Amino acid sequence: MIELIWTGSYGSTSVDQICERAGVKKGSFYHFFESKTDLALTGIEHSWLEHRRELDQTFSPVVPPLERILNCFRNFRKEQEELLAKHGRVLGCPIHSLGAEISTVDDRLRNKLQEILSQFILYYECAVRDADAQGIIEAPDASALARIVFAYSEGLLLHARMWNDLSYLDEFESGAMIILGVTKRNPTGVKKK
């Protein structure tokens, strides 16, 4: 179901399409789920648990802090390249795509997506805190800086989806380093006093 929504939209994905894709009868669908929303919540939670396994590796504390963030961006890029090859379109972030569509019409889905995004941002926050603790960057408000870097990456994914152009993702790494205060003139990120 998540792939149907991601390649199209939540509103345009019907229960009939879901049943056809799954190879089940509509009656079976309603035996297990009261509504499309209930199935979507289950699918989103399952996808998130799968994605968290990847994030746990990408953001492992044994990886240098800024490298965690850059590796996450590289993984985003690779995923988008694979999706473009498979579907002929850049799909962007499934959570933000769905969230933008349903945020004003389905409280249960919106709340689940907000919960997932909050958990996702914590990975960035941990990396930012570790970079600050190691003196690599200055981050007096690691939580705010993590949200900014995360929003930046999601904005690029949205632009890539809207224009169907992976080149928008070329700025992932350089833009994040600027936001984090790491530049060629200041490769450590620490501000000079």
PyRosetta script that sets phi, psi and omega in degrees:
from pyrosetta import init, pose_from_sequence

init()
pose = pose_from_sequence("MIELIWTGSYGSTSVDQICERAGVKKGSFYHFFESKTDLALTGIEHSWLEHRRELDQTFSPVVPPLERILNCFRNFRKEQEELLAKHGRVLGCPIHSLGAEISTVDDRLRNKLQEILSQFILYYECAVRDADAQGIIEAPDASALARIVFAYSEGLLLHARMWNDLSYLDEFESGAMIILGVTKRNPTGVKKK")
pose.set_psi(1, -42.5)
pose.set_omega(1, -176.9)
pose.set_phi(2, -59.0)
pose.set_psi(2, -40.8)
pose.set_omega(2, 179.3)
pose.set_phi(3, -65.1)
pose.set_psi(3, -39.1)
pose.set_omega(3, 177.0)
pose.set_phi(4, -60.2)
pose.set_psi(4, -44.0)
pose.set_omega(4, -179.9)
pose.set_phi(5, -67.2)
pose.set_psi(5, -43.2)
pose.set_omega(5, -176.5)
pose.set_phi(6, -64.4)
pose.set_psi(6, -39.7)
pose.set_omega(6, -178.7)
pose.set_phi(7, -82.9)
pose.set_psi(7, -15.8)
pose.set_omega(7, 177.9)
pose.set_phi(8, -126.7)
pose.set_psi(8, -108.1)
pose.set_omega(8, 175.8)
pose.set_phi(9, -159.4)
pose.set_psi(9, 163.6)
pose.set_omega(9, 178.5)
pose.set_phi(10, -64.6)
pose.set_psi(10, -47.0)
pose.set_omega(10, -177.4)
pose.set_phi(11, -62.6)
pose.set_psi(11, -35.3)
pose.set_omega(11, -176.8)
pose.set_phi(12, -87.3)
pose.set_psi(12, -8.8)
pose.set_omega(12, 179.0)
pose.set_phi(13, -87.6)
pose.set_psi(13, 115.1)
pose.set_omega(13, -177.6)
pose.set_phi(14, -94.0)
pose.set_psi(14, 161.4)
pose.set_omega(14, 174.9)
pose.set_phi(15, -60.5)
pose.set_psi(15, -36.9)
pose.set_omega(15, 177.5)
pose.set_phi(16, -60.0)
pose.set_psi(16, -43.7)
pose.set_omega(16, 178.7)
pose.set_phi(17, -64.2)
pose.set_psi(17, -40.6)
pose.set_omega(17, 179.7)
pose.set_phi(18, -62.6)
pose.set_psi(18, -45.9)
pose.set_omega(18, -179.6)
pose.set_phi(19, -64.5)
pose.set_psi(19, -41.4)
pose.set_omega(19, 179.2)
pose.set_phi(20, -62.0)
pose.set_psi(20, -46.1)
pose.set_omega(20, 179.9)
pose.set_phi(21, -62.0)
pose.set_psi(21, -39.5)
pose.set_omega(21, -177.5)
pose.set_phi(22, -82.4)
pose.set_psi(22, -12.8)
pose.set_omega(22, -178.7)
pose.set_phi(23, 71.4)
pose.set_psi(23, 35.4)
pose.set_omega(23, 178.9)
pose.set_phi(24, -126.0)
pose.set_psi(24, 159.9)
pose.set_omega(24, 177.3)
pose.set_phi(25, -82.1)
pose.set_psi(25, 154.5)
pose.set_omega(25, -177.6)
pose.set_phi(26, -59.2)
pose.set_psi(26, -35.7)
pose.set_omega(26, 178.5)
pose.set_phi(27, -61.8)
pose.set_psi(27, -37.8)
pose.set_omega(27, 177.8)
pose.set_phi(28, -65.2)
pose.set_psi(28, -39.5)
pose.set_omega(28, 177.9)
pose.set_phi(29, -56.0)
pose.set_psi(29, -51.1)
pose.set_omega(29, -175.5)
pose.set_phi(30, -74.2)
pose.set_psi(30, -12.3)
pose.set_omega(30, 173.2)
pose.set_phi(31, -70.6)
pose.set_psi(31, -36.0)
pose.set_omega(31, -176.6)
pose.set_phi(32, -98.2)
pose.set_psi(32, -28.1)
pose.set_omega(32, -176.4)
pose.set_phi(33, -132.1)
pose.set_psi(33, 136.4)
pose.set_omega(33, 178.5)
pose.set_phi(34, -73.8)
pose.set_psi(34, -28.5)
pose.set_omega(34, -174.8)
pose.set_phi(35, -156.0)
pose.set_psi(35, 170.9)
pose.set_omega(35, 174.9)
pose.set_phi(36, -62.4)
pose.set_psi(36, -35.0)
pose.set_omega(36, 177.9)
pose.set_phi(37, -61.1)
pose.set_psi(37, -43.3)
pose.set_omega(37, 179.6)
pose.set_phi(38, -62.0)
pose.set_psi(38, -41.9)
pose.set_omega(38, 176.6)
pose.set_phi(39, -64.8)
pose.set_psi(39, -42.6)
pose.set_omega(39, 180.0)
pose.set_phi(40, -60.4)
pose.set_psi(40, -43.1)
pose.set_omega(40, 178.9)
pose.set_phi(41, -61.1)
pose.set_psi(41, -42.7)
pose.set_omega(41, 178.3)
pose.set_phi(42, -65.0)
pose.set_psi(42, -44.9)
pose.set_omega(42, 179.9)
pose.set_phi(43, -63.9)
pose.set_psi(43, -41.8)
pose.set_omega(43, 179.7)
pose.set_phi(44, -63.7)
pose.set_psi(44, -45.4)
pose.set_omega(44, -179.8)
pose.set_phi(45, -62.3)
pose.set_psi(45, -43.4)
pose.set_omega(45, 178.5)
pose.set_phi(46, -61.5)
pose.set_psi(46, -47.7)
pose.set_omega(46, 179.6)
pose.set_phi(47, -61.1)
pose.set_psi(47, -40.1)
pose.set_omega(47, -179.2)
pose.set_phi(48, -65.0)
pose.set_psi(48, -42.4)
pose.set_omega(48, 178.8)
pose.set_phi(49, -61.5)
pose.set_psi(49, -39.4)
pose.set_omega(49, 176.3)
pose.set_phi(50, -64.0)
pose.set_psi(50, -45.2)
pose.set_omega(50, -178.0)
pose.set_phi(51, -66.6)
pose.set_psi(51, -34.3)
pose.set_omega(51, 179.6)
pose.set_phi(52, -62.1)
pose.set_psi(52, -33.7)
pose.set_omega(52, 177.6)
pose.set_phi(53, -60.6)
pose.set_psi(53, -42.9)
pose.set_omega(53, 177.5)
pose.set_phi(54, -65.2)
pose.set_psi(54, -43.9)
pose.set_omega(54, -179.6)
pose.set_phi(55, -63.8)
pose.set_psi(55, -36.9)
pose.set_omega(55, 178.1)
pose.set_phi(56, -59.8)
pose.set_psi(56, -36.8)
pose.set_omega(56, 177.1)
pose.set_phi(57, -74.5)
pose.set_psi(57, -46.9)
pose.set_omega(57, -178.1)
pose.set_phi(58, -60.6)
pose.set_psi(58, -40.5)
pose.set_omega(58, -176.5)
pose.set_phi(59, -100.8)
pose.set_psi(59, 24.5)
pose.set_omega(59, 178.8)
pose.set_phi(60, -57.7)
pose.set_psi(60, 137.2)
pose.set_omega(60, 179.2)
pose.set_phi(61, -60.9)
pose.set_psi(61, -15.9)
pose.set_omega(61, 178.2)
pose.set_phi(62, -78.5)
pose.set_psi(62, -13.6)
pose.set_omega(62, 177.1)
pose.set_phi(63, -88.9)
pose.set_psi(63, 136.3)
pose.set_omega(63, 177.8)
pose.set_phi(64, -53.5)
pose.set_psi(64, 141.8)
pose.set_omega(64, -170.2)
pose.set_phi(65, -53.6)
pose.set_psi(65, -49.7)
pose.set_omega(65, -178.1)
pose.set_phi(66, -71.1)
pose.set_psi(66, -29.3)
pose.set_omega(66, 177.4)
pose.set_phi(67, -65.2)
pose.set_psi(67, -31.3)
pose.set_omega(67, 176.7)
pose.set_phi(68, -59.5)
pose.set_psi(68, -47.3)
pose.set_omega(68, -178.8)
pose.set_phi(69, -66.1)
pose.set_psi(69, -45.5)
pose.set_omega(69, 179.8)
pose.set_phi(70, -63.6)
pose.set_psi(70, -38.4)
pose.set_omega(70, 177.1)
pose.set_phi(71, -64.7)
pose.set_psi(71, -37.0)
pose.set_omega(71, 176.5)
pose.set_phi(72, -61.5)
pose.set_psi(72, -45.0)
pose.set_omega(72, 178.0)
pose.set_phi(73, -62.0)
pose.set_psi(73, -41.1)
pose.set_omega(73, 178.9)
pose.set_phi(74, -63.2)
pose.set_psi(74, -38.7)
pose.set_omega(74, 177.0)
pose.set_phi(75, -65.1)
pose.set_psi(75, -39.7)
pose.set_omega(75, 175.7)
pose.set_phi(76, -57.8)
pose.set_psi(76, -47.6)
pose.set_omega(76, -177.5)
pose.set_phi(77, -60.5)
pose.set_psi(77, -47.4)
pose.set_omega(77, -179.5)
pose.set_phi(78, -60.8)
pose.set_psi(78, -44.2)
pose.set_omega(78, 179.1)
pose.set_phi(79, -60.5)
pose.set_psi(79, -43.3)
pose.set_omega(79, -179.5)
pose.set_phi(80, -66.2)
pose.set_psi(80, -36.9)
pose.set_omega(80, 176.5)
pose.set_phi(81, -62.8)
pose.set_psi(81, -43.0)
pose.set_omega(81, 178.9)
pose.set_phi(82, -64.8)
pose.set_psi(82, -41.2)
pose.set_omega(82, 179.6)
pose.set_phi(83, -67.2)
pose.set_psi(83, -37.8)
pose.set_omega(83, 177.0)
pose.set_phi(84, -62.5)
pose.set_psi(84, -43.2)
pose.set_omega(84, 179.1)
pose.set_phi(85, -64.7)
pose.set_psi(85, -37.7)
pose.set_omega(85, -176.8)
pose.set_phi(86, -78.6)
pose.set_psi(86, -42.5)
pose.set_omega(86, -171.6)
pose.set_phi(87, -109.8)
pose.set_psi(87, -9.8)
pose.set_omega(87, -179.2)
pose.set_phi(88, 76.2)
pose.set_psi(88, 12.4)
pose.set_omega(88, 180.0)
pose.set_phi(89, -144.8)
pose.set_psi(89, 150.0)
pose.set_omega(89, 169.5)
pose.set_phi(90, -81.5)
pose.set_psi(90, 126.9)
pose.set_omega(90, -172.5)
pose.set_phi(91, -101.4)
pose.set_psi(91, -15.8)
pose.set_omega(91, 179.5)
pose.set_phi(92, 68.5)
pose.set_psi(92, -155.8)
pose.set_omega(92, -177.1)
pose.set_phi(93, -89.4)
pose.set_psi(93, 125.0)
pose.set_omega(93, -179.0)
pose.set_phi(94, -65.8)
pose.set_psi(94, -34.0)
pose.set_omega(94, -178.2)
pose.set_phi(95, -67.6)
pose.set_psi(95, -46.5)
pose.set_omega(95, -179.8)
pose.set_phi(96, -71.6)
pose.set_psi(96, -35.7)
pose.set_omega(96, 177.8)
pose.set_phi(97, -62.1)
pose.set_psi(97, -48.6)
pose.set_omega(97, 178.8)
pose.set_phi(98, -66.9)
pose.set_psi(98, -43.2)
pose.set_omega(98, -178.9)
pose.set_phi(99, -60.0)
pose.set_psi(99, -41.3)
pose.set_omega(99, 179.2)
pose.set_phi(100, -63.8)
pose.set_psi(100, -34.1)
pose.set_omega(100, -178.1)
pose.set_phi(101, -76.4)
pose.set_psi(101, -40.9)
pose.set_omega(101, -169.8)
pose.set_phi(102, -106.4)
pose.set_psi(102, -2.2)
pose.set_omega(102, -170.4)
pose.set_phi(103, -58.3)
pose.set_psi(103, -27.2)
pose.set_omega(103, -179.0)
pose.set_phi(104, -102.4)
pose.set_psi(104, -0.2)
pose.set_omega(104, -174.6)
pose.set_phi(105, -124.2)
pose.set_psi(105, -14.3)
pose.set_omega(105, -177.5)
pose.set_phi(106, -141.6)
pose.set_psi(106, 99.5)
pose.set_omega(106, -176.4)
pose.set_phi(107, -63.5)
pose.set_psi(107, -39.4)
pose.set_omega(107, -177.4)
pose.set_phi(108, -64.7)
pose.set_psi(108, -45.2)
pose.set_omega(108, 177.5)
pose.set_phi(109, -65.5)
pose.set_psi(109, -44.2)
pose.set_omega(109, 179.8)
pose.set_phi(110, -58.4)
pose.set_psi(110, -44.8)
pose.set_omega(110, -179.0)
pose.set_phi(111, -63.2)
pose.set_psi(111, -40.5)
pose.set_omega(111, 178.2)
pose.set_phi(112, -64.1)
pose.set_psi(112, -43.5)
pose.set_omega(112, 179.9)
pose.set_phi(113, -65.4)
pose.set_psi(113, -39.4)
pose.set_omega(113, 177.3)
pose.set_phi(114, -62.9)
pose.set_psi(114, -41.0)
pose.set_omega(114, 178.1)
pose.set_phi(115, -60.1)
pose.set_psi(115, -45.2)
pose.set_omega(115, -179.8)
pose.set_phi(116, -64.9)
pose.set_psi(116, -44.8)
pose.set_omega(116, -180.0)
pose.set_phi(117, -62.2)
pose.set_psi(117, -39.1)
pose.set_omega(117, 178.2)
pose.set_phi(118, -61.7)
pose.set_psi(118, -41.2)
pose.set_omega(118, 177.9)
pose.set_phi(119, -66.5)
pose.set_psi(119, -40.3)
pose.set_omega(119, -179.5)
pose.set_phi(120, -62.2)
pose.set_psi(120, -45.3)
pose.set_omega(120, -178.0)
pose.set_phi(121, -61.9)
pose.set_psi(121, -29.2)
pose.set_omega(121, 178.7)
pose.set_phi(122, -61.6)
pose.set_psi(122, -30.6)
pose.set_omega(122, 175.5)
pose.set_phi(123, -62.2)
pose.set_psi(123, -46.3)
pose.set_omega(123, 178.6)
pose.set_phi(124, -63.3)
pose.set_psi(124, -43.0)
pose.set_omega(124, -177.5)
pose.set_phi(125, -61.4)
pose.set_psi(125, -41.7)
pose.set_omega(125, 178.2)
pose.set_phi(126, -61.4)
pose.set_psi(126, -43.5)
pose.set_omega(126, 178.8)
pose.set_phi(127, -63.7)
pose.set_psi(127, -42.4)
pose.set_omega(127, 179.3)
pose.set_phi(128, -64.6)
pose.set_psi(128, -44.0)
pose.set_omega(128, 178.3)
pose.set_phi(129, -60.7)
pose.set_psi(129, -43.0)
pose.set_omega(129, 179.8)
pose.set_phi(130, -65.3)
pose.set_psi(130, -39.7)
pose.set_omega(130, 178.1)
pose.set_phi(131, -64.1)
pose.set_psi(131, -39.3)
pose.set_omega(131, 177.3)
pose.set_phi(132, -65.9)
pose.set_psi(132, -44.9)
pose.set_omega(132, -179.0)
pose.set_phi(133, -63.5)
pose.set_psi(133, -30.9)
pose.set_omega(133, 179.5)
pose.set_phi(134, -86.8)
pose.set_psi(134, 0.4)
pose.set_omega(134, 179.3)
pose.set_phi(135, 75.6)
pose.set_psi(135, 16.5)
pose.set_omega(135, -179.5)
pose.set_phi(136, -78.2)
pose.set_psi(136, -38.3)
pose.set_omega(136, 177.2)
pose.set_phi(137, -136.9)
pose.set_psi(137, 168.0)
pose.set_omega(137, 171.3)
pose.set_phi(138, -105.2)
pose.set_psi(138, 122.0)
pose.set_omega(138, -179.1)
pose.set_phi(139, -140.7)
pose.set_psi(139, 76.1)
pose.set_omega(139, 179.9)
pose.set_phi(140, -61.6)
pose.set_psi(140, -26.4)
pose.set_omega(140, 175.0)
pose.set_phi(141, -125.4)
pose.set_psi(141, 81.8)
pose.set_omega(141, -175.8)
pose.set_phi(142, -61.0)
pose.set_psi(142, -34.9)
pose.set_omega(142, -179.3)
pose.set_phi(143, -63.2)
pose.set_psi(143, -46.7)
pose.set_omega(143, 179.5)
pose.set_phi(144, -65.5)
pose.set_psi(144, -43.1)
pose.set_omega(144, -179.4)
pose.set_phi(145, -64.3)
pose.set_psi(145, -38.8)
pose.set_omega(145, 177.6)
pose.set_phi(146, -63.0)
pose.set_psi(146, -43.1)
pose.set_omega(146, 178.5)
pose.set_phi(147, -63.1)
pose.set_psi(147, -37.2)
pose.set_omega(147, 179.6)
pose.set_phi(148, -66.6)
pose.set_psi(148, -46.4)
pose.set_omega(148, 179.7)
pose.set_phi(149, -63.4)
pose.set_psi(149, -42.3)
pose.set_omega(149, 179.2)
pose.set_phi(150, -63.0)
pose.set_psi(150, -46.4)
pose.set_omega(150, 180.0)
pose.set_phi(151, -62.3)
pose.set_psi(151, -38.0)
pose.set_omega(151, 176.8)
pose.set_phi(152, -59.5)
pose.set_psi(152, -48.1)
pose.set_omega(152, -178.4)
pose.set_phi(153, -64.5)
pose.set_psi(153, -40.3)
pose.set_omega(153, 179.9)
pose.set_phi(154, -68.7)
pose.set_psi(154, -33.3)
pose.set_omega(154, 175.5)
pose.set_phi(155, -63.6)
pose.set_psi(155, -42.0)
pose.set_omega(155, 177.4)
pose.set_phi(156, -64.8)
pose.set_psi(156, -40.1)
pose.set_omega(156, 177.4)
pose.set_phi(157, -62.9)
pose.set_psi(157, -39.0)
pose.set_omega(157, 178.2)
pose.set_phi(158, -65.6)
pose.set_psi(158, -43.8)
pose.set_omega(158, 178.5)
pose.set_phi(159, -62.7)
pose.set_psi(159, -42.3)
pose.set_omega(159, 179.1)
pose.set_phi(160, -60.8)
pose.set_psi(160, -39.8)
pose.set_omega(160, 178.3)
pose.set_phi(161, -66.7)
pose.set_psi(161, -47.8)
pose.set_omega(161, -176.2)
pose.set_phi(162, -61.7)
pose.set_psi(162, -40.1)
pose.set_omega(162, -178.4)
pose.set_phi(163, -94.9)
pose.set_psi(163, -4.1)
pose.set_omega(163, -177.2)
pose.set_phi(164, 51.9)
pose.set_psi(164, 51.1)
pose.set_omega(164, -172.1)
pose.set_phi(165, -145.4)
pose.set_psi(165, 111.0)
pose.set_omega(165, -179.1)
pose.set_phi(166, -66.5)
pose.set_psi(166, -16.4)
pose.set_omega(166, -177.7)
pose.set_phi(167, -62.7)
pose.set_psi(167, -20.9)
pose.set_omega(167, 176.2)
pose.set_phi(168, -63.7)
pose.set_psi(168, -22.4)
pose.set_omega(168, -179.6)
pose.set_phi(169, -84.5)
pose.set_psi(169, -5.3)
pose.set_omega(169, 177.9)
pose.set_phi(170, -63.0)
pose.set_psi(170, -22.2)
pose.set_omega(170, -176.8)
pose.set_phi(171, -92.7)
pose.set_psi(171, 0.8)
pose.set_omega(171, -179.5)
pose.set_phi(172, -46.0)
pose.set_psi(172, -62.4)
pose.set_omega(172, -170.3)
pose.set_phi(173, -70.8)
pose.set_psi(173, -48.1)
pose.set_omega(173, -176.6)
pose.set_phi(174, -65.1)
pose.set_psi(174, -40.6)
pose.set_omega(174, 179.3)
pose.set_phi(175, -65.5)
pose.set_psi(175, -41.8)
pose.set_omega(175, 178.7)
pose.set_phi(176, -63.5)
pose.set_psi(176, -40.0)
pose.set_omega(176, 179.6)
pose.set_phi(177, -65.3)
pose.set_psi(177, -36.4)
pose.set_omega(177, 176.2)
pose.set_phi(178, -64.4)
pose.set_psi(178, -46.4)
pose.set_omega(178, 179.0)
pose.set_phi(179, -59.5)
pose.set_psi(179, -38.7)
pose.set_omega(179, -178.7)
pose.set_phi(180, -80.8)
pose.set_psi(180, -5.2)
pose.set_omega(180, 177.2)
pose.set_phi(181, 87.0)
pose.set_psi(181, 18.3)
pose.set_omega(181, 179.4)
pose.set_phi(182, -106.1)
pose.set_psi(182, 114.1)
pose.set_omega(182, -179.8)
pose.set_phi(183, -130.7)
pose.set_psi(183, 173.5)
pose.set_omega(183, 178.0)
pose.set_phi(184, -62.3)
pose.set_psi(184, -35.1)
pose.set_omega(184, 178.9)
pose.set_phi(185, -74.3)
pose.set_psi(185, -25.1)
pose.set_omega(185, -177.4)
pose.set_phi(186, -134.2)
pose.set_psi(186, 70.2)
pose.set_omega(186, -171.3)
pose.set_phi(187, -63.7)
pose.set_psi(187, -18.6)
pose.set_omega(187, 178.4)
pose.set_phi(188, -87.2)
pose.set_psi(188, -20.1)
pose.set_omega(188, -178.9)
pose.set_phi(189, 88.2)
pose.set_psi(189, -17.4)
pose.set_omega(189, -177.1)
pose.set_phi(190, -77.0)
pose.set_psi(190, 129.7)
pose.set_omega(190, -179.2)
pose.set_phi(191, -72.3)
pose.set_psi(191, 138.3)
pose.set_omega(191, 177.6)
pose.set_phi(192, -77.6)
pose.set_psi(192, 141.5)
pose.set_omega(192, 179.7)
pose.set_phi(193, -98.6)
pose.dump_pdb("model.pdb")
